[in-house]
């Protein structure tokens, strides 16, 4: 079985479904609205070296729910599922449960 592995300070996330707005039984998609994506962290790299040579560990963990910027993360398909990958410091926030 293949497994996704993040390198350096990369984060691989799986998008969570956005809640759609409904009016009665009619589903209204958010067309044209710029909405930040919520996602679940699938894999996190160990970290990276700073310019001064210090190792900076990543802080996110697998299973964390995060908010992604509307642009910046790379979308890719893997085994029929959609994922996003980007740098940990580009994640906008973490949703605490």
C-alpha positions in Angstrom: 0.0 0.0 0.0 1.3 3.4 -1.0 1.4 6.1 1.7 1.9 9.8 1.3 5.0 11.2 3.0 5.7 14.9 3.4 9.3 16.1 3.2 11.1 19.0 5.0 8.5 21.5 6.2 5.7 20.3 3.8 2.2 19.5 4.9 -0.1 17.2 3.0 -3.8 17.8 3.7 -7.1 16.4 2.5 -9.9 19.0 2.0 -13.0 18.7 4.2 -16.4 19.3 2.6 -17.6 22.9 2.9 -21.1 23.3 4.3 -23.4 24.4 1.5 -26.1 26.9 2.1 -29.6 25.7 1.6 -32.9 27.5 1.2 -35.6 25.0 1.8 -34.6 22.0 -0.3 -32.5 24.0 -2.7 -28.8 23.8 -2.3 -27.0 27.0 -3.2 -23.3 26.6 -4.0 -20.9 29.4 -3.1 -20.0 30.3 -6.7 -17.7 33.2 -7.1 -17.1 33.5 -3.4 -13.5 33.4 -2.2 -13.7 30.8 0.7 -10.7 29.5 2.6 -10.6 25.7 2.6 -10.7 23.6 5.8 -8.6 20.4 5.6 -7.3 17.5 7.7 -3.6 17.0 8.0 -2.6 13.7 6.4 1.2 13.9 6.6 3.8 16.4 8.0 7.5 16.6 7.2 10.0 16.7 10.1 11.1 20.3 9.6 13.8 22.3 7.9 17.1 24.1 8.7 17.0 27.9 9.1 19.5 30.2 7.4 21.5 30.2 10.6 21.7 26.3 10.6 19.2 25.7 13.4 16.7 22.9 12.8 13.1 24.1 13.0 10.6 21.3 13.7 7.1 21.3 12.3 4.3 21.9 14.8 1.3 20.4 13.0 0.3 16.8 13.6 -1.5 14.2 11.6 -5.3 14.5 12.2 -5.2 18.3 12.9 -7.9 20.3 11.2 -6.5 23.5 9.6 -7.5 26.5 7.5 -5.7 26.9 4.1 -5.2 30.1 2.2 -7.5 30.5 -0.9 -4.4 30.3 -3.1 -0.9 28.8 -2.6 -1.3 25.1 -1.9 -0.8 22.7 -4.8 -3.7 20.4 -5.6 -3.0 16.8 -6.7 -4.7 13.5 -7.1 -3.5 10.3 -5.4 -5.4 7.0 -5.7 -8.6 8.7 -6.7 -8.6 11.2 -3.8 -7.8 15.0 -3.9 -5.1 16.4 -1.7 -3.2 19.7 -1.2 0.4 20.1 -0.4 2.3 23.2 0.8 4.6 24.6 3.4 3.6 24.5 7.0 4.1 28.2 7.5 1.5 28.9 4.8 -1.3 27.3 6.8 -3.5 30.1 8.2 -4.8 28.5 11.3 -5.5 25.3 13.3 -9.0 24.5 14.5 -9.0 23.3 18.1 -11.5 20.7 19.1 
